[in-house]
Amino acid sequence: MKKLITILIFSLLMISATEYHPTANFHPTIEGTWELVSFYNYEDGVTPSDTLLIADGYRQIKMYYNGKVMWTRYVPNDSVEWFGYGSYETTDSTLTEKLEYMSASMRKITNSDMLWDMELLLEKDRYSQIFTDEEGNRINSENYKRLD
């Protein structure tokens, strides 16, 4: 019995001395609802040269879940509709969206395969999708904050 109590006390001491770090293994996920907060333009292809904040009343929301993406944009005083739906894939540094369905205004400016490959900078509560040229130089980005 004495050995059992000694082992139990030793086990409790070891457990109490262990530090708990719940975020140590945290790997952020893009799944959730996001709101556009700003744009960056890149002059040298590496660092942002300027930041453009969202105008009053303008809203763009993106939702990612289970491999699907949906987004909508509201621009005050503009009757043009902007929305899209499709699939997405991510790696640690890339975001690829392939739209399957979109507004007529979006269809007019989309590329033929409706596929967007972007650089991804993802943190817990914000992310940036960065558009690059054919040589991999950064052109501009959309910067989002997490809503949920």
C-alpha positions, 0 to 999 in steps of 0.5 A: 500500500505504501508503494502505491501511495508513493507512486500516486504522489510521484505521478501527481507531482509530475503532472503538476510540474508539466506546463500546458501549452495549448497553442504550441501545436496550433496550426491555423486553418482557413476554415471559417468566415472572413471579412476583407479589411484592406489591400496591399500593393507591392512595388518591388514584388516583396514588401507592401508599398501602400495599404488601401483601407476599405471604403465606408459601407463596402463589405466583402465576406468569404467563407471556407468550409470543407473544401468549398469557398463562397464569397460576396461583395457589397459596394454601396451605390453600385447595382453590380452584383459580385459573388462566387462559389467553388472549391479551394485547396491550401498548403502552408503557403498557397491558396487555390480557388476554382470557381464553379458559379459566379455573378455575371459581373465576375464572369466578365473578368474571370480567367478562362479556367476560373482558377486562382493560385495565390500565395497564402499568409495565414495566422489564427485570426487573419490571412492575406491572399497575395496575387503574383505575376508569372515570375512569382513577384507579388502584385497585390493582396487582399487582407482579411480578418476572421469573423468566426 
